């Protein structure tokens, strides 16, 4: 049995996000695929609920958002995100797609968007456990790190979970490096892929639902007294939407500091490390590339199939539009991925090594820790000005 499979009775469970996209493309379309809200469910009971099929695919657990999860979002916003993910699988032709929820959740708003027969329920700790908050109130005053990955194709040699594994490792490493200054949320394994239809297995939360979800998260945390946030993305497709979220959040909550950045390993510290250790030319780092392959060889070598790596650097490049990790040029566009890659890779994955992955992870963590300090400085200096009545803040203060 492979490391990414489990068995109960006559059913084999496999982790969807540990597969490559072409392996998912080869799955029978009547294979049940289950997206669980949280973890800790009874797999034997799940097999019974689905009439004990030969195989069941488990998608990455959705980390929070439902009642009892520690961070509850408005139901219509939360379940639109979930429904869009389920529809990604249905668009790929899968006919048995399910959301596994805690018993008693009764997500009526989801039933309006999706057939009730595709919602499974089980007893779950979140239904009965004492109420907890995510993050705990004790973390107020820290920068709340919000790592967001994705589940999407990464060529023939890497799993669907690349973006999630990398950004979770960076967030956890940052929180460990500066524990009195930051606190990391559970990683979100689902983001936005506008190219979803190009390659099988790629999920898509949808841009509008993604923005609504994360703005609601900031709304709830700001209402609880949190005032410093860092939205950290491991997936390029999230980036433009995260900029919008930061703008919405800053407009709605004038006394917070909410920031994001273009991916990771791309600021002053990260870019210097890329240049120091990379061996590929421009175009060798984009997606399932030298950089991401190196990270995975360091973090999860068991999920890498280097004998299947295909270097693809034949991007349709012009002076102001080309692909590399730190993209160059002034043009922004979104042509079909099918134009530039046959295997779902952009870059030179064969150049990846575990040692480069270790060095780049260290640089990425140092970079994010420096950003944490900047976020603190920005918030504190701005609060000082506000409290001193700077500009219009003084006028507002007098009128109160």
C-alpha positions in Angstrom: 0.0 0.0 0.0 1.4 3.4 -0.9 2.0 6.1 1.7 -0.9 8.1 0.4 -3.5 5.4 0.8 -5.5 3.9 3.7 -7.9 1.0 3.8 -11.0 0.0 5.7 -12.8 -3.3 5.0 -13.0 -3.5 1.2 -12.5 0.2 0.5 -9.2 1.9 -0.2 -9.0 5.6 0.7 -6.5 7.8 -1.2 -5.5 11.4 -0.7 -6.6 13.4 -3.8 -4.0 16.2 -3.3 -1.1 13.7 -3.2 -1.7 12.6 -6.7 -0.4 14.1 -10.0 -2.9 15.7 -12.3 -2.6 13.1 -15.0 -3.3 10.3 -12.4 -6.5 12.1 -11.5 -7.4 12.4 -15.1 -7.2 8.6 -15.4 -9.5 8.0 -12.4 -12.9 6.4 -13.2 -15.4 9.3 -13.1 -17.7 7.4 -10.7 -15.0 7.4 -8.1 -16.4 9.0 -4.9 -14.6 12.2 -4.0 -15.2 13.7 -0.5 -14.3 17.2 0.7 -14.5 17.1 4.6 -15.1 20.1 6.8 -12.3 19.5 9.3 -10.7 16.2 10.1 -11.2 13.2 12.5 -14.1 11.5 10.8 -14.8 7.8 11.0 -13.6 6.3 7.7 -15.4 3.0 8.2 -18.7 4.9 8.6 -17.9 7.0 5.5 -17.3 3.8 3.5 -20.7 2.5 4.7 -22.4 5.8 3.9 -21.1 5.4 0.3 -22.0 1.7 0.0 -18.4 0.5 0.4 -17.0 1.4 -3.1 -13.6 0.0 -4.1 -11.9 3.5 -3.7 -12.8 6.8 -2.1 -10.7 10.0 -2.7 -10.3 12.3 0.3 -9.7 15.9 -0.6 -7.8 18.2 1.8 -9.8 19.1 4.9 -11.3 22.5 4.8 -9.9 24.1 8.0 -12.6 26.5 9.3 -15.7 28.5 8.6 -18.5 26.4 9.8 -20.3 26.5 13.2 -18.0 24.9 15.8 -14.8 25.4 13.8 -13.6 28.2 15.9 -14.0 30.8 13.2 -17.6 30.8 11.9 -18.5 32.7 8.7 -21.9 33.7 7.4 -23.4 30.6 5.8 -24.0 31.9 2.3 -20.4 33.2 2.0 -18.9 30.0 3.4 -20.9 27.5 1.4 -20.5 29.4 -1.9 -16.8 28.7 -1.5 -17.4 25.0 -0.9 -19.9 24.7 -3.7 -17.5 26.2 -6.2 -14.9 23.6 -5.2 -17.3 20.8 -5.6 -18.3 22.1 -9.0 -14.7 22.0 -10.0 -14.8 18.3 -9.6 -18.1 18.0 -11.4 -16.8 20.0 -14.2 -14.0 17.4 -14.5 -16.7 14.8 -15.0 -16.8 13.2 -11.6 -20.4 12.1 -10.8 -20.0 11.3 -7.1 -18.9 14.4 -5.3 -19.6 14.9 -1.6 -19.1 17.4 1.2 -18.6 15.7 4.6 -20.0 17.8 7.4 -20.4 17.6 11.2 -23.7 16.1 12.2 -26.3 18.8 13.1 -24.8 21.4 10.9 -27.8 21.3 8.5 -26.3 23.7 5.9 -29.6 24.9 4.4 -27.9 27.6 2.3 -25.7 24.9 0.8 -28.8 22.9 -0.2 -30.0 25.9 -2.2 -26.8 25.8 -4.2 -26.1 22.1 -4.4 -28.2 18.9 -4.2 -28.7 17.7 -0.6 -27.9 14.2 -1.6 -24.3 15.2 -2.0 -24.0 16.3 1.7 -22.9 13.6 4.1 -23.0 14.1 7.9 -21.2 12.4 10.8 -20.8 12.9 14.5 -17.8 15.2 14.9 -15.8 16.7 17.8 -16.6 20.3 16.7 -20.3 19.7 17.4 -19.8 18.7 21.0 -16.5 20.3 22.2 -16.5 23.4 24.3 -16.5 26.6 22.3 -13.0 27.7 21.3 -11.8 30.6 19.1 -9.5 30.6 16.2 -7.1 32.4 16.8 -7.3 32.3 20.6 -7.9 35.8 22.2 -4.4 35.5 23.8 -2.9 36.1 20.4 -4.3 39.7 20.0 -1.5 42.1 19.3 0.4 39.7 17.1 0.5 39.6 13.4 -2.0 36.9 12.3 -0.4 34.9 9.5 -3.0 33.6 7.1 -1.4 31.0 4.7 -3.3 30.2 1.6 -2.2 27.5 -0.7 -4.1 25.7 -3.5 -4.9 22.3 -4.9 -3.9 22.2 -8.6 -1.8 20.5 -11.2 2.0 20.7 -11.0 3.3 18.9 -14.0 3.8 15.1 -14.1 6.3 15.0 -11.3 4.7 16.9 -8.4 1.5 16.5 -6.5 -1.5 18.8 -6.4 -0.6 19.9 -2.9 2.6 21.8 -3.8 1.4 25.3 -3.0 -0.2 24.3 0.3 2.8 22.4 1.5 5.2 25.2 0.7 3.2 28.2 2.2 2.3 26.2 5.3 5.9 25.4 6.0 6.8 29.1 5.5 4.1 30.2 7.8 4.8 27.7 10.5 8.6 28.5 10.2 7.8 32.2 10.6 5.6 31.7 13.6 8.4 29.6 15.2 11.1 32.2 14.4 9.1 35.1 15.9 6.6 33.5 18.2 6.0 36.6 20.3 5.3 38.7 17.2 3.1 36.3 15.0 0.7 33.5 15.1 -0.2 31.2 12.1 -3.7 30.2 11.1 -4.3 26.7 9.7 -3.4 26.7 6.1 -6.2 27.0 3.5 -5.6 24.4 0.8 -8.0 26.0 -1.8 -7.5 29.1 -3.8 -8.3 30.5 -7.3 -7.3 29.0 -10.7 -8.8 30.8 -13.6 -7.1 28.2 -15.8 -9.0 25.4 -14.1 -10.3 23.8 -17.3 -6.9 23.4 -18.9 -5.7 20.6 -16.8 -7.6 17.9 -14.8 -7.7 17.9 -11.0 -7.3 21.7 -10.6 -9.7 23.2 -8.1 -11.2 26.7 -8.2 -12.9 28.6 -5.4 -13.9 31.4 -7.8 -12.6 34.9 -7.5 -15.7 36.6 -6.1 -16.3 33.8 -3.5 -12.6 33.9 -2.6 -12.7 37.6 -2.0 -16.0 37.5 0.0 -14.7 34.6 2.1 -11.4 36.3 3.2 -13.0 39.8 3.7 -15.5 38.0 6.0 -12.6 36.4 7.9 -11.0 39.8 8.4 -14.3 41.3 9.5 -14.8 38.7 12.2 -11.3 38.8 13.5 -11.2 42.6 13.5 -14.5 42.6 15.5 -12.7 40.4 18.0 -9.9 42.9 18.4 -7.2 41.6 16.0 -5.6 44.4 14.1 -2.6 43.0 12.2 -2.9 40.5 9.4 -0.6 39.0 6.7 -2.3 37.2 3.9 0.5 34.8 2.6 0.0 33.0 -0.7 1.7 30.0 -2.1 -0.2 30.2 -5.4 0.1 32.9 -8.0 -3.5 32.7 -9.0 -4.5 34.1 -5.6 -2.4 37.2 -5.8 -4.6 39.7 -7.7 -7.6 38.7 -5.6 -5.6 39.1 -2.4 -4.8 42.7 -3.4 -8.5 43.4 -3.6 -9.1 41.8 -0.3 -6.4 44.0 1.4 -8.0 47.0 -0.2 -11.5 46.1 0.9 -10.3 45.3 4.4 -8.4 48.5 4.8 -11.5 50.5 3.7 -13.8 48.7 6.1 -11.5 48.7 9.1 -9.6 51.9 9.3 -7.5 50.9 12.4 -6.1 47.6 11.2 -3.1 46.9 9.1 -3.8 44.1 6.6 -1.1 43.3 4.0 -0.1 40.8 1.4 2.8 40.2 -1.0 3.4 38.6 -4.3 3.9 35.0 -3.5 6.9 34.0 -1.3 10.7 34.0 -1.8 10.3 37.1 -4.0 11.1 40.1 -1.8 14.6 41.5 -1.1 15.8 38.5 0.9 14.1 35.9 -1.3 15.1 37.3 -4.6 18.7 37.5 -3.6 18.6 33.9 -2.5 17.0 32.9 -5.8 19.8 34.5 -7.8 22.5 33.1 -5.6 21.5 29.4 -5.9 19.4 29.0 -9.1 21.0 27.1 -12.0 18.2 27.6 -14.6 17.9 30.7 -16.8 15.0 33.1 -16.8 11.9 31.1 -17.6 13.2 28.2 -15.4 11.1 29.3 -12.4 7.4 29.6 -12.8 5.3 26.6 -11.9 6.4 23.0 -11.0 9.8 24.6 -11.7 13.3 24.7 -10.2 12.0 26.5 -7.2 8.9 24.6 -6.3 10.5 21.2 -7.1 13.4 22.1 -4.8 11.0 23.0 -2.0 9.1 19.7 -2.4 12.4 17.7 -2.6 13.3 19.2 0.8 9.9 19.1 2.4 8.1 16.0 0.9 10.5 14.0 -1.2 8.1 11.0 -1.0 5.7 12.9 -3.2 8.2 13.8 -5.9 8.6 11.6 -9.0 11.7 13.2 -10.5 11.9 10.5 -13.2 8.8 12.1 -14.7 9.9 15.7 -14.6 9.6 17.6 -17.9 11.3 21.0 -18.4 9.1 23.4 -20.2 10.5 26.9 -20.8 8.8 27.6 -24.2 6.7 30.4 -22.9 5.5 32.9 -25.5 7.8 35.7 -24.3 8.0 39.3 -25.3 10.0 42.1 -23.6 7.2 43.1 -21.3 5.5 39.8 -20.8 7.3 36.6 -19.8 7.1 33.9 -17.1 9.5 33.6 -14.2 9.0 33.5 -10.4 9.4 37.2 -10.1 7.6 38.2 -13.2 9.0 40.9 -15.4 7.6 43.5 -17.7 4.7 45.9 -17.5 2.0 43.8 -19.2 -0.6 41.8 -17.2 -2.6 39.2 -19.1 -4.2 35.8 -18.7 -3.9 33.7 -21.9 -4.8 30.0 -21.8 -2.1 27.8 -20.1 -2.5 25.4 -23.0 -0.6 27.9 -25.2 2.6 27.6 -23.2 2.7 24.2 -21.5 1.9 20.6 -22.6 2.5 19.0 -19.2 1.2 21.7 -16.8 4.8 22.9 -15.9 6.4 26.3 -16.5 10.1 26.0 -15.9 13.0 23.6 -15.3 12.0 21.2 -12.6 15.0 19.0 -13.4 17.2 21.7 -11.8 15.5 21.2 -8.4 17.5 19.8 -5.4 16.6 19.3 -1.8 19.6 21.5 -0.7 18.3 24.4 -2.7 14.9 23.8 -1.2 16.4 24.1 2.3 18.2 27.3 1.5 15.3 28.9 -0.2 13.0 27.9 2.7 15.3 29.6 5.2 15.3 32.7 3.0 11.6 32.7 2.7 11.1 32.4 6.4 13.6 35.2 7.1 11.7 37.4 4.5 8.3 36.8 6.1 9.7 37.4 9.6 11.0 40.8 8.4 7.6 41.5 6.9 6.0 40.7 10.3 8.2 43.4 11.9 7.3 45.9 9.2 3.6 45.2 9.8 4.0 45.9 13.5 6.0 49.1 12.8 3.4 50.3 10.3 0.5 49.7 12.7 2.2 51.2 15.7 3.4 54.3 14.0 0.0 54.9 12.4 -1.8 54.4 15.7 0.5 56.9 17.4 -0.4 59.5 14.7 -4.1 58.8 15.1 -4.0 59.0 18.9 -2.1 62.3 18.6 -4.8 63.7 16.4 -2.8 63.8 13.1 -4.6 65.6 10.3 -8.3 64.6 9.9 -7.9 62.2 12.9 -7.8 65.3 15.1 -11.0 66.6 13.6 -12.7 63.3 14.1 -11.4 63.1 17.7 -12.8 66.6 18.5 -16.2 65.7 17.1 -16.6 62.6 19.2 
